[in-house]
């Protein structure tokens, strides 16, 4: 089969469908000049207060102790409220741990 002479469908005379080079074609603008870019916060600015670590560990341990004492019936009959208090205390400590820097 022989090739058809003439122009190729979808291509210019140079053989390209789009013009070569040119970084400013179309609607492209870099992120910094358009306001979509947020510079990274320096690592020195991301520091938790000194009390953060001890408080979160205390809350988690207090929650575990409350649950254990509840099951050991130290406060009388096991209570659902003590169990819930222990779980919530552990959850608050866990949330604090996720925000620790």
C-alpha positions as CSV (number, residue, x, y, z in Angstrom):
1,X,0.0,0.0,0.0
2,X,1.3,3.4,-0.9
3,X,1.1,6.4,1.4
4,X,-1.3,9.2,0.4
5,X,0.4,12.4,-0.5
6,X,-0.6,15.7,1.0
7,X,-1.0,16.8,4.6
8,X,-1.4,14.4,7.4
9,X,-4.6,14.7,9.4
10,X,-4.1,16.7,12.6
11,X,-0.5,17.7,12.0
12,X,1.1,20.9,10.7
13,X,3.7,21.1,8.0
14,X,6.5,20.5,10.5
15,X,4.9,17.2,11.7
16,X,3.8,18.6,15.1
17,X,0.2,18.9,16.3
18,X,1.1,21.7,18.7
19,X,3.7,24.4,18.3
20,X,7.2,23.6,19.7
21,X,8.4,25.1,23.0
22,X,6.8,28.2,24.5
23,X,6.3,28.1,28.2
24,X,3.6,30.8,28.2
25,X,1.1,29.1,26.0
26,X,-2.5,28.7,27.2
27,X,-3.8,29.8,30.6
28,X,-1.0,28.4,32.7
29,X,0.3,30.5,35.5
30,X,2.6,29.3,38.2
31,X,1.1,28.5,41.6
32,X,3.0,31.2,43.5
33,X,1.9,34.1,41.3
34,X,-1.7,33.0,41.3
35,X,-1.9,32.8,45.1
36,X,-2.5,29.0,45.3
37,X,0.9,28.3,46.7
38,X,1.4,28.4,50.5
39,X,5.0,28.4,51.6
40,X,6.0,25.7,54.1
41,X,6.1,26.6,57.8
42,X,9.6,26.4,59.1
43,X,10.2,23.4,61.4
44,X,11.3,25.7,64.2
45,X,7.8,27.1,64.4
46,X,6.2,23.7,64.9
47,X,7.0,23.0,68.6
48,X,4.6,21.8,71.2
49,X,4.7,23.3,74.7
50,X,6.8,21.5,77.3
51,X,3.7,20.4,79.2
52,X,2.0,18.7,76.2
53,X,3.9,15.4,76.4
54,X,3.5,14.8,80.1
55,X,-0.2,15.7,80.1
56,X,-1.0,13.4,77.2
57,X,0.8,10.5,78.8
58,X,-0.9,11.2,82.1
59,X,-4.3,11.2,80.5
60,X,-3.7,7.9,78.7
61,X,-2.3,6.2,81.8
62,X,-5.2,7.6,83.9
63,X,-7.7,6.1,81.5
64,X,-6.1,2.7,81.6
65,X,-6.0,2.8,85.4
66,X,-9.7,3.8,85.6
67,X,-10.6,0.9,83.3
68,X,-8.5,-1.6,85.4
69,X,-9.9,-0.4,88.7
70,X,-13.4,-0.6,87.3
71,X,-12.9,-4.2,86.3
72,X,-11.3,-5.0,89.7
73,X,-14.4,-3.6,91.4
74,X,-12.4,-1.2,93.5
75,X,-15.2,1.4,93.3
76,X,-17.9,-1.2,94.1
77,X,-19.8,-2.8,91.3
78,X,-18.3,-2.3,87.8
79,X,-19.9,0.8,86.2
80,X,-20.4,1.7,82.6
81,X,-19.8,5.3,83.5
82,X,-16.3,4.6,84.8
83,X,-15.6,2.6,81.7
84,X,-16.8,5.4,79.5
85,X,-14.7,7.9,81.5
86,X,-11.6,5.8,81.0
87,X,-12.2,5.4,77.3
88,X,-12.8,9.2,76.8
89,X,-9.7,10.0,78.8
90,X,-7.6,7.7,76.6
91,X,-9.2,9.2,73.5
92,X,-8.3,12.7,74.6
93,X,-4.7,11.6,75.3
94,X,-4.6,10.0,71.8
95,X,-5.9,13.1,70.1
96,X,-3.3,15.1,71.9
97,X,-0.6,12.6,70.7
98,X,-1.6,13.2,67.1
99,X,-1.0,16.9,67.5
100,X,2.3,16.6,69.3
101,X,5.3,18.2,67.5
